[in-house]
Amino acid sequence: MTNLIDSCLLKIGFHQVFSGNSIELLKESILSVLKSNSSQNIFIGFSGGSMPQLLAPLLNELSNDLISNLLLFPVDERLVPLQNEESNAGSLLRELSTNKERFENKILKISEELLEDGPKKALEFENKLRSMHPKLDDNGFPIFDLLLLGLGPDGHTCSLFPNHPLLEEMNSWIAYIDDSPKPPPRRITLTLPVLNAAKNIIFIANGKSKAKIIAQIFENENNNKLLLPPNLIKRREDQQPIKWFLDEEATKILDRHLIDNLFTDKSICIYD
C-alpha cells in the first residue's frame, strides 16, 4: 500500500502535495477517518466528475461496521433527477452497482420536486444537512470529517468558480448558482466557509489537463493575485493541511515552477 508519509513530495504553507497511487492514498485516508470516529456520525463530502468512479470500489470494500455511522454528501449537485447522468449522487449510486442498497440511505440526495426552484433546493439541502446534527465550528458552519474534492482545468472546485460572486457568500451552508460556466448551469454547492470548517480536505487531480492550473494555484498561494477557490480555503493551526493527490502528468509543470521559482520561500519544505 502507498504510504502517506513516504509519498509526501512537498509542502507550501497549509498545502501538502503527494505523489503516488491516488486510489491507495485515498483508501488510507478514508480508513483513517472512519476508524478515528467510530462512535459518532462521520460526514464525508464527495465531488462529481471522476470521483464516484474512484470512491465506489473503496466503499464496496468497507465492512458494515465501518460504515455504520457514515454519511456521504455531494459537495455540489446539479439540479437534475437522480437518474440523470449529471447527478453526482446518482453517479455514485450507479458506480456502487450491486452494493448500492448498502449505501442508499447514507447518501444525501435532493428531492426531485420543484427542481426549477434553485434557491428553495439549496435551502432544502441545507436543512437536510442540519437535521443530521453535524458538529459546528465557532462560526456556526458544519464540520465535515473529510471533503474529497476535484479540480476543474479552470480552477473550480465544488461549484465554486474563479472570480465568481458566489465566493463572497459567507452566511449560507449551501448556495444556488444559475450561471455555472460549466454545464449544466443550475447547481447547488457547499460554500467557502463550509470548506474552511472541514477537518480534512483532499484534492485529487490527474492528467495533463490539470497541470497548468495546479502550477497556477501553487504560484498564487504566495501572491493571491487570482481568485482561485483552492487558494481561498484557509486552514487554522489545529486543522489538517490541505492534501493534494496528484499523478505524474498533473505535476509536470508544478515541479518545474516550484523548483525554479518557489523554493526560495522559507514556508516551503521538501519531504524526502
Phi, psi and omega per residue, in radians:
M1 nan 2.447 3.058
T2 -1.164 2.326 -3.103
N3 -1.755 2.342 -3.094
L4 -1.029 -0.785 -3.089
I5 -1.131 -0.787 -3.091
D6 -1.169 -0.466 -3.031
S7 -1.707 0.071 3.126
C8 -1.256 2.047 -3.027
L9 -1.527 -0.777 -3.113
L10 -2.880 2.902 3.126
K11 -2.328 2.349 3.067
I12 -2.273 1.920 -3.111
G13 1.009 -2.117 3.138
F14 -1.741 0.407 3.090
H15 -2.015 2.403 3.031
Q16 -2.151 2.332 -3.139
V17 -1.868 2.265 -3.135
F18 -2.069 2.450 3.025
S19 -2.013 2.513 3.140
G20 2.558 -2.859 -3.131
N21 -1.352 1.929 -3.066
S22 -1.027 -0.637 -3.109
I23 -1.154 -0.777 3.129
E24 -1.164 -0.701 3.098
L25 -1.107 -0.714 3.137
L26 -1.154 -0.739 3.128
K27 -1.044 -0.806 3.138
E28 -1.067 -0.703 -3.108
S29 -1.185 -0.761 -3.135
I30 -1.129 -0.788 3.127
L31 -1.057 -0.685 3.130
S32 -1.078 -0.742 3.133
V33 -1.179 -0.784 -3.106
L34 -1.113 -0.693 -3.083
K35 -1.351 -0.330 -3.104
S36 -1.575 -0.164 -3.090
N37 -2.334 0.809 -2.983
S38 -1.224 -0.322 -3.031
S39 -1.743 0.032 -3.123
Q40 -2.509 2.943 3.130
N41 -1.044 2.446 -3.136
I42 -2.016 2.071 -3.081
F43 -1.763 2.038 3.079
I44 -2.116 2.175 3.073
G45 -1.729 2.497 -3.122
F46 -2.324 2.562 3.123
S47 -1.582 3.100 3.088
G48 -1.600 -2.473 -3.122
G49 1.119 -2.241 -3.124
S50 -1.536 -0.065 -3.071
M51 -1.054 -0.786 3.118
P52 -0.988 -0.624 3.117
Q53 -1.177 -0.636 3.093
L54 -1.271 -0.689 -2.987
L55 -1.367 -0.691 -3.015
A56 -0.992 -0.844 3.140
P57 -1.062 -0.586 3.125
L58 -1.233 -0.693 3.092
L59 -1.131 -0.692 -3.121
N60 -1.085 -0.441 -3.131
E61 -1.418 -0.248 -3.027
L62 -1.351 2.491 3.106
S63 -1.292 2.820 3.107
N64 -1.077 -0.601 3.115
D65 -1.094 -0.737 -3.099
L66 -1.188 -0.548 -3.082
I67 -1.707 0.112 -3.041
S68 -1.039 -0.588 -3.121
N69 -1.936 0.251 -3.063
L70 -1.424 2.348 3.016
L71 -2.220 2.223 -3.089
L72 -1.908 2.312 -2.974
F73 -2.332 2.108 3.065
P74 -1.159 2.228 -3.094
V75 -1.224 -0.354 2.931
D76 -2.625 2.759 -3.110
E77 -2.511 2.461 3.085
R78 -1.487 2.484 -3.093
L79 -1.439 1.281 -3.137
V80 -2.405 2.799 3.079
P81 -1.056 2.722 -3.104
L82 -1.002 -0.586 -3.094
Q83 -1.321 -0.255 -3.138
N84 -1.187 2.433 -3.100
E85 -1.117 -0.284 3.125
E86 -1.446 -0.206 -3.119
S87 -1.261 2.167 3.140
N88 -1.213 -0.761 3.081
A89 -1.105 -0.743 3.116
G90 -1.097 -0.671 3.122
S91 -1.088 -0.744 3.132
L92 -1.152 -0.733 3.120
L93 -1.078 -0.712 3.130
R94 -1.161 -0.674 3.126
E95 -1.185 -0.525 3.115
L96 -1.219 -0.354 3.016
S97 0.933 -2.123 -3.047
T98 -1.187 -0.252 3.136
N99 -1.648 0.048 -2.990
K100 -1.116 -0.435 3.122
E101 -1.114 -0.529 3.107
R102 -1.142 -0.460 -3.022
F103 -1.987 -0.016 -3.070
E104 -0.911 -0.760 -3.095
N105 -1.619 0.081 3.137
K106 -1.819 -0.150 -3.141
I107 -1.843 2.121 -3.134
L108 -1.322 2.242 -3.079
K109 -2.200 2.624 3.048
I110 -1.413 2.552 3.034
S111 -1.277 2.707 -3.040
E112 -1.656 0.088 3.072
E113 -1.416 2.450 3.036
L114 0.945 0.780 3.119
L115 -1.111 -0.335 -3.140
E116 -1.300 -0.240 -3.127
D117 -1.701 1.486 -3.055
G118 -1.041 -0.871 3.128
P119 -1.026 -0.654 3.125
K120 -1.174 -0.673 3.121
K121 -1.131 -0.686 3.116
A122 -1.093 -0.781 3.135
L123 -1.154 -0.695 3.122
E124 -1.080 -0.753 -3.134
F125 -1.166 -0.692 3.101
E126 -1.107 -0.730 3.139
N127 -1.149 -0.609 3.064
K128 -1.086 -0.759 3.117
L129 -1.129 -0.733 3.118
R130 -1.060 -0.653 -3.095
S131 -1.156 -0.303 3.113
M132 -1.518 -0.028 3.039
H133 0.948 0.988 3.040
P134 -1.206 2.752 2.992
K135 -1.116 2.594 -3.132
L136 -2.017 2.597 3.054
D137 -1.447 -3.081 -3.072
D138 -1.125 -0.325 3.130
N139 -1.720 0.077 3.082
G140 1.490 0.327 3.121
F141 -1.805 2.581 -3.071
P142 -1.177 2.496 3.134
I143 -1.781 1.814 3.039
F144 -1.323 2.440 3.076
D145 -1.202 -0.583 -3.121
L146 -2.736 2.308 2.995
L147 -1.994 2.172 3.102
L148 -1.817 1.860 -2.972
L149 -1.984 2.525 2.994
G150 -1.719 -3.126 -3.117
L151 -2.527 2.188 3.079
G152 -1.430 2.770 3.107
P153 -1.035 -0.342 3.095
D154 -1.571 -0.080 3.139
G155 1.703 0.091 -3.141
H156 -1.392 2.650 2.989
T157 -2.455 2.699 -2.890
C158 0.895 -2.347 2.936
S159 -2.039 0.748 3.049
L160 -1.818 1.991 -3.012
F161 -1.860 2.618 -3.128
P162 -0.946 2.360 3.061
N163 1.084 0.300 -3.136
H164 -1.518 2.503 3.125
P165 -0.978 -0.435 -3.115
L166 -1.116 -0.344 3.088
L167 -1.149 -0.279 -3.127
E168 -1.641 -0.016 3.134
E169 -1.252 2.036 -3.045
M170 -2.141 0.188 -3.097
N171 -2.029 -0.780 -3.074
S172 -1.410 2.666 2.982
W173 -1.380 -0.726 -3.097
I174 -2.148 2.379 -3.127
A175 -2.229 2.717 3.130
Y176 -1.748 2.418 3.034
I177 -2.226 2.282 -3.118
D178 -1.997 0.103 -3.111
D179 -2.347 0.737 3.111
S180 -0.999 2.221 3.098
P181 -1.069 -0.399 3.095
K182 -1.834 2.218 3.138
P183 -1.183 2.691 -0.093
P184 -1.260 2.617 -3.012
P185 -1.294 -0.416 -3.041
R186 -1.707 2.059 -3.053
R187 -2.587 2.941 2.902
I188 -2.182 2.672 -3.009
T189 -2.641 2.626 2.913
L190 -1.053 2.584 3.127
T191 -1.652 2.934 -3.093
L192 -1.025 -0.712 3.114
P193 -1.067 -0.522 3.098
V194 -1.229 -0.705 3.063
L195 -1.077 -0.715 3.139
N196 -1.103 -0.517 -3.066
A197 -1.416 -0.288 -3.017
A198 -1.105 2.499 3.081
K199 -1.156 -0.840 -3.075
N200 -2.292 2.379 3.082
I201 -2.256 2.253 3.081
I202 -2.191 2.195 2.961
F203 -1.713 2.355 3.040
I204 -2.105 2.116 -3.124
A205 -2.482 2.195 -3.105
N206 -2.252 2.616 3.013
G207 1.731 2.754 -3.076
K208 -1.195 -0.362 3.129
S209 -1.167 -0.316 -3.133
K210 -1.718 -0.142 -3.005
A211 -1.082 -0.760 -3.077
K212 -1.156 -0.814 -3.091
I213 -1.197 -0.598 3.106
I214 -1.118 -0.745 3.076
A215 -1.071 -0.710 3.131
Q216 -1.121 -0.707 -3.129
I217 -1.068 -0.783 -3.092
F218 -1.336 -0.518 2.979
E219 -1.154 -0.713 -3.075
N220 -1.237 -0.336 -3.101
E221 -1.043 -0.507 -3.096
N222 -1.637 -0.361 -3.088
N223 -2.109 -0.311 3.035
N224 0.972 0.615 3.137
K225 -1.318 -0.458 -3.098
L226 -1.921 2.483 3.086
L227 -1.524 1.191 3.094
L228 -1.582 2.205 -3.057
P229 -0.861 -0.771 -3.136
P230 -1.048 -0.528 3.107
N231 -1.302 -0.303 -3.115
L232 -1.574 -0.148 3.067
I233 -1.374 2.147 -3.079
K234 -1.917 2.555 3.121
R235 -2.065 2.439 2.987
R236 -1.558 2.924 -3.130
E237 -1.089 -0.481 -3.102
D238 -1.570 0.072 3.110
Q239 -1.832 2.748 3.090
Q240 -1.230 2.541 3.043
P241 -1.063 2.732 3.029
I242 -1.274 2.215 -3.112
K243 -1.782 2.429 3.096
W244 -2.054 2.076 3.058
F245 -1.778 1.902 -3.013
L246 -2.182 2.518 3.028
D247 -1.560 3.106 -3.031
E248 -1.077 -0.724 -3.116
E249 -1.118 -0.648 -3.116
A250 -1.235 -0.332 -3.085
T251 -1.777 0.017 -3.022
K252 -1.050 -0.883 3.129
I253 -1.297 -0.648 3.130
L254 -0.961 -0.846 -3.111
D255 -1.026 -0.803 -3.090
R256 -1.138 -0.806 -3.133
H257 -1.093 -0.775 -3.085
L258 -1.174 -0.789 -3.105
I259 -1.163 -0.727 -3.064
D260 -1.371 -0.586 -2.939
N261 -2.050 -0.423 -2.911
L262 -2.004 -0.270 -3.034
F263 -1.290 0.017 2.992
T264 -1.428 -0.209 -3.138
D265 -1.344 2.249 -3.070
K266 -1.233 -0.224 -3.138
S267 -1.427 -0.066 -3.067
I268 -1.763 2.226 3.090
C269 -2.132 2.327 3.087
I270 -1.637 2.296 3.117
Y271 -1.740 2.249 3.096
D272 -1.355 nan nan
